[in-house]
Amino acid sequence: MTNVNPVEPLLQQFDTLILDGALATELEKLGCNLDDPLWSARVLLDEPEKIRKVHHTYFEAGADIAITASYQASIEGFKKRGLSEEESKALIRKTVELAQQARTDFWQEKMTTDRPYPFIAGSVGPYGAYLADGSEYVGNYGVRDQVLYDFHKPRIDALVEAGADLLAVETIPSLQEAEIICELLQAYPEVPAWITFTLKDAAHISEGTSLKECAEVLNGYDQVVAIGVNCVTTEFVSDAVKILKGNTKKPVIIYPNSGEDYDPKTKTWHGKNHVQVTKAAADWAKSGAAIIGGCCRTGPADIRGISNILGRR
């Protein structure tokens, strides 16, 4: 099997690649109400232009990679809104198209040789995100493999059809789910993906499996072009990067939250940033992180700061 890997050649040219930051946080700043089981995917239904605008803002801030608004977009979720399967797939494809439009517009304005042509990562969020009950931070779904396979396949179909450059399999809390998606990807041998986990602590993913074991398992899948963590507290990142670097030759990808603590029951954030993502990025890069960005509560200012501190601007 030979797969097209957009990450490897870029990392030969640039020491690090820079991801975007939170989509939902910026959509809320634009007046979108995300208090909805569909979360940011709700905006696809009535305010899609705002999604394109956020992508464009992140490209301007220095992001090399845009993650699509499909994290919580699923056939099941849209069907609950009365949409047909084909209408649901069209909306998922639209998440890629909006990011592609933002990239085209940005590149026409800012075409340059000192940064890579940005690429689009189709977000494949976890089964727990569809449940909208915080399960992505626990991971013990108690469902059969086939349930996860059937849940993920239609969305991956749509993202691949729309031309995503790779898949961002993100916020995954269980090794079971990661392996099911890896098996599913074999039906698309030309499609690369990264897989990032949520963490229970610096050494274990949310459902308890060691990060070391996860890396060792994913090493066996050629289509997985990077392994890492996202949507985690910043205090876990340095140790997690070291564990991953010690157990995989694949690039390590990290995009933590801002440093505040999330309560999945109340769906609220608490506390203040105890580690600034921007300030910590240089240390994470020195420890071996090759792809760095931000997740919840980070924004364009954080991505611009990461770009500056890593000498990319």
N, C-alpha and C positions, 0 to 999 in steps of 0.2 A: 504494500500500500504506500502510495506517495501522496502527501497532503501539502497544500500550499500554506506556508507558514509566514505571515506578514511580520511577525515579531523578530525572528532571528536576524534577517538582514539589517533591520533598523538598529538593533542592539550592537551590531558590528560597527555601525556608523556613529551612534550616539551612546554614551555610557548609560543613560537612563531614558525611559519614556515616561511621559507625564499623562496621567488620566485626568478626566474631569472630576468635578465634585458632585454634591448632592443636587439632584433634579428637583425633588419635592420642595426643598427649602426655598429654591429660587422661584418656583411656581407660586408658592404661598406669598412671596414678596410681590409677585405680579397680580395678586388678588384672587388666586384660585383657592377654592374651598376643597380641601383634600380629606375632609372627615367623611370618608366613604370606603366601603370594602374594596373598591377598585383602586383607591389611593390615587397616585399620579396618573394611572391609566384612565381615570375618569375624564381627565382633561382632553383626551383624544376625542371624546364624544362631542364636545362643544367649544373647546378653545385650543385646537391643535397648533395654531400659529404661535402661541406662547411657548410651546415645547421647542419649536424651531428657534425661537428667540433665545431661549436658555442655552441651547447647544451652541449657537453662534457666539454668545457671550463667553462661554468656556473656551472656545477656540481662540478668541481674542486674548484671553487670559494666559494662553500658552499650552492648552491641552493638545496632546497628540492623538488622543483617543476619546471618542464620544460613546457613552453607553446609552442605548436606546431606552425609551419610556415603556418598555414591555415587561419590566420586572414583575408587576402585579397584573399584567394583562394575560388572561387565560380564556379559553373557549368556555369553560364552565362559568367563570365570573361574568362574562358578557351575556351568556345565555340567561343568567338570572335577571338581566336587564331587558330581556325580551328580544335579543338579537339572534339571528340565525348563525349557524356554524360558519357559513361563508362570510357573513357580515363581520363576524368576530375575527376571522383570519385576515380580512381586509384591514381591520383596524390594527392588528399586530404588524402586518406588512407596512402600514403607514408609519409606525414608529421608526422603522429604518429609513423610509423615504424622507421624513422630516429631518433626520440627522444628516442624510445625504444632501438635502437642499441647503442646510446650514453650512455644510462643508464646502459645497460648490460656491456659495456666495462669499464665504470667508476667503477661500483660496483665490478667487478672482480679485478680491480687494488687496490681499496681503501676500501674494505669491512670493516666496523667498527660498533661498537655498540653505539657510541656516537652521531649518527645522524640517522634519519629514512631512510629507503629504498626509494629513490626518486620516485615520481609518475608523470605521464604525463597528462597534461591538454590540451585537444583539443580546440584550439582557434576558437571561433565563433564570428567573427567580425561583425560589424553592416552593415546594408543595405547601409548606407552612404559610407562605405569604398569601396564597389563595384562601386559606382557612381564616386569615385575618384575626388570629387569636394569640399571636406571639409564638407560634410553634417553631418559627425559624430560629428561635433562640433556645430551643429545647431539643427538637429533632427526633424524639421518640414518637413518631407518628402512629405506630402500631398498624401499619397497612402493608399489604402484600406488594411484592415487587411490581406486579402487573398494574396495580393502581397507579404507581408512580410513572411507569412507562407510558400508560395511556394518557396520563395527565400532561406529560411533557412533550409527547410526540407532535401533536398538532401545532403547538406554538413554535417548536423548532422547525417544522415544515415551513411555516409562514415566514420566519426570519430568514431561512435559507433561500426561499423563493424570492424574497425582496432584495437579496444581494448583500446581506451583512458580510463584512470582511472576515469576521470571526464571531464566535459566541462567547459572551461573558456569563458563564455559569456561576452565579454569585450568591452569597449569603447562604451557603449550603450547610446545614447543621449536622448531617449524618453521612457516614461513609456509604451506607446503603444507597442513599439517593445519588451520591456522586457516581457510584459504580453503575447504577441503572442508566444514568445519562451517558456515561462513557460507552456502555454497550449500545445504546440507542444511536450514538453518533457514528457507529460503524456503518450505518445505512447511508451515510453521507461522507464517503472517504476523503473528499477534497475539502472538508470543512474543519478548520482548527477551532480550538476552544481553550479558554483558561478556566480553571476551577478555583474558587476562593471559598473558604469556610468561615463560619462564625465560631467563636471560641468560648469554652467554659472557663479556661485559664490559659496561660501562655503556652502550655504544652498539650492541651487537649481540646478537641472540637466540642461543640455544644452537647452532643449526646454521649460524650465520654471517651471516644476513641482517641488514641494518641495522635498528635500531629505527625509524628515520625512514621507511624503505620500508614496514615493517609498518603504521605509522600511516597512511601515505598510501593503502595498499591498503584497510585497514579503514574508512577514511572513506567508501568507496563503498557500505557496507552500513548501511542505516537501522536495522536491527534490533540492531546493535551499539551499545549505549547507554553504554559506557565501555571504555577501553583502558588497559592497564597491565602491571605485572609482579608476579609473586609467586614464592615459594619461591626467593628470591635473597638473596645476601649484602647486608647493610645498606649496605656501602660503595658499592654501585652505584646506590642509589636516587635520591639527589639529582640526579645527572647524567641518569639515565633520565627522571625527572620533567621536567626542563628540555627534553630532546629531544622528549618527547611533547607537552608544552605548545606547543612551537614548530611542531608538525606536525599537530595535530588540534584541533578545537573540541569534541570529545567530552570528557566528564569523565575525568580521569586517576585510576586506581585502583591502589593499591599495598598489598601485604601481604607484607613480607619475612620471612625467617627471623630467629631471635633474634640472629644474629651468629656462631654457631659454624659450623664447616665440616663438610660431610657427605661421607663417602666412600661412593659408591654401590656399590662392590665389596664392602666389608665391612659396609655398611649401619650404620655407626656415626658418631657425632658427636665432633668434637675441638675443643679450644681453648675460649676464654672469649668472652663477648660483647665485641666491640670497639666496637660502637655500641649503646647501649641504645635499643630501639625507642620506648619511652615518651618519652625525652628528645629524640629526633630528630623525633618526629611534628610538633611545632610548626614546625620548619624545613621539613619536607616540605609541610605545609599552606601555608606562606608561598610556597613555590616553585610551588604550583599543584595539588598533589594534593587531590582532592575526596572520595575514599573511601579510608580508611586502616584497616588492621587488621594482623594478624599471621599468619604461617604457621608452619612447623615450629619447635618448641621454645618457642613463645610460649604464654601462658596467660591466664586471667582477670585476673591482676594486671596484665599488660601492657595488656590492653584497658581495664581500669579506669583505668590511668595515662594512656593515650591520651585517654580520655574527659575526665579531669580537666584535662589540659594544654591540651586544645582548648576548654575551657570548656563542656563538654556535661553536667556533673554539678553 
